[in-house]
Amino acid sequence: MKRLAFKMQLNEGQKEEYIKRHNEIWPELKRLLKDAGISEYSIFFDEGTNTLFAFQKVPGKGGSQNLGETEIVKKWWKYMADIMKTNPDNSPVTVELKEVFYME
């Protein structure tokens, strides 16, 4: 199992809406993530910079951002595009982070 981390950028003043939407995550999206083997998926928020920090365990090289060809993920990205920085295809702009320390 590989640990994967990345950051995204939330638009100013959208923290509560982001939390609300994730608290109401669509069951079919959650099922897709689990079926893809993604586990321990956490997202943290830095109040000072509006940066979202995501962590997940994945079975292979790709994580949740590699599921962008599925209709449900495209629909989720479109749903989230108004509150965060996105690419032209509505996918969130993500920056993968390199692990530099791990303690089990």
C-alpha positions in Angstrom: 0.0 0.0 0.0 1.4 3.4 -1.0 0.8 6.6 1.0 -0.1 9.5 -1.3 -0.4 13.2 -0.4 -1.3 16.2 -2.4 -2.5 19.8 -1.9 -5.3 21.8 -3.5 -6.4 25.4 -3.3 -9.8 26.4 -1.9 -11.3 29.7 -2.9 -11.5 32.4 -0.2 -14.5 32.0 2.1 -15.5 28.5 0.9 -14.3 26.4 3.9 -17.8 25.8 5.3 -19.3 24.9 1.9 -16.4 22.5 1.2 -17.0 20.8 4.5 -20.7 20.6 3.9 -20.3 19.0 0.5 -17.8 16.4 1.8 -20.0 15.6 4.7 -22.7 14.8 2.1 -20.4 12.9 -0.2 -22.4 10.9 -2.8 -22.6 7.2 -1.9 -21.7 6.2 -5.5 -18.5 8.3 -5.3 -17.5 6.8 -1.9 -18.2 3.3 -3.3 -16.0 4.1 -6.4 -13.1 5.2 -4.1 -13.4 2.2 -1.9 -13.6 -0.2 -5.0 -10.4 1.4 -6.3 -8.7 0.4 -3.1 -8.4 4.0 -1.7 -8.4 4.0 2.1 -7.6 6.3 5.0 -8.5 9.3 2.8 -8.2 12.5 4.9 -8.3 16.2 3.9 -6.9 18.9 6.1 -7.4 22.7 5.8 -4.8 25.4 6.4 -6.8 28.5 7.5 -4.0 30.9 6.7 -3.5 29.9 3.1 -6.8 28.2 2.1 -4.7 25.2 1.2 -6.2 21.8 1.4 -3.9 18.9 2.2 -5.1 15.4 1.2 -3.7 12.1 2.3 -4.8 8.6 1.2 -3.5 5.1 1.0 -3.6 3.6 -2.5 -2.9 0.1 -3.8 -0.9 1.2 -6.8 0.6 4.3 -8.3 -2.6 6.3 -8.8 -5.0 7.7 -6.3 -8.4 9.5 -6.4 -7.2 12.0 -9.0 -6.6 9.2 -11.4 -10.3 8.3 -11.6 -11.1 11.3 -13.7 -12.4 9.3 -16.6 -15.4 8.0 -14.7 -18.6 9.9 -15.0 -19.2 10.2 -11.3 -15.8 11.8 -10.7 -16.4 14.2 -13.6 -19.7 15.1 -12.1 -18.1 15.6 -8.7 -15.4 17.8 -10.1 -18.0 20.0 -11.9 -20.0 20.2 -8.6 -16.8 21.4 -6.7 -15.4 23.7 -9.4 -17.1 26.8 -8.1 -15.4 26.7 -4.7 -11.8 25.7 -5.6 -9.0 26.3 -8.1 -9.5 23.9 -11.0 -8.1 22.9 -14.4 -10.0 23.5 -17.6 -11.6 20.0 -17.2 -12.9 21.0 -13.7 -10.4 18.7 -12.0 -8.9 20.3 -9.0 -5.4 21.7 -9.4 -3.3 19.4 -7.4 0.3 19.3 -6.4 1.6 15.9 -5.4 3.8 16.1 -2.3 6.9 14.0 -1.8 7.1 12.1 1.5 10.3 13.0 3.3 9.6 11.3 6.7 7.5 8.5 7.9 7.3 6.9 11.3 5.2 3.7 11.8 
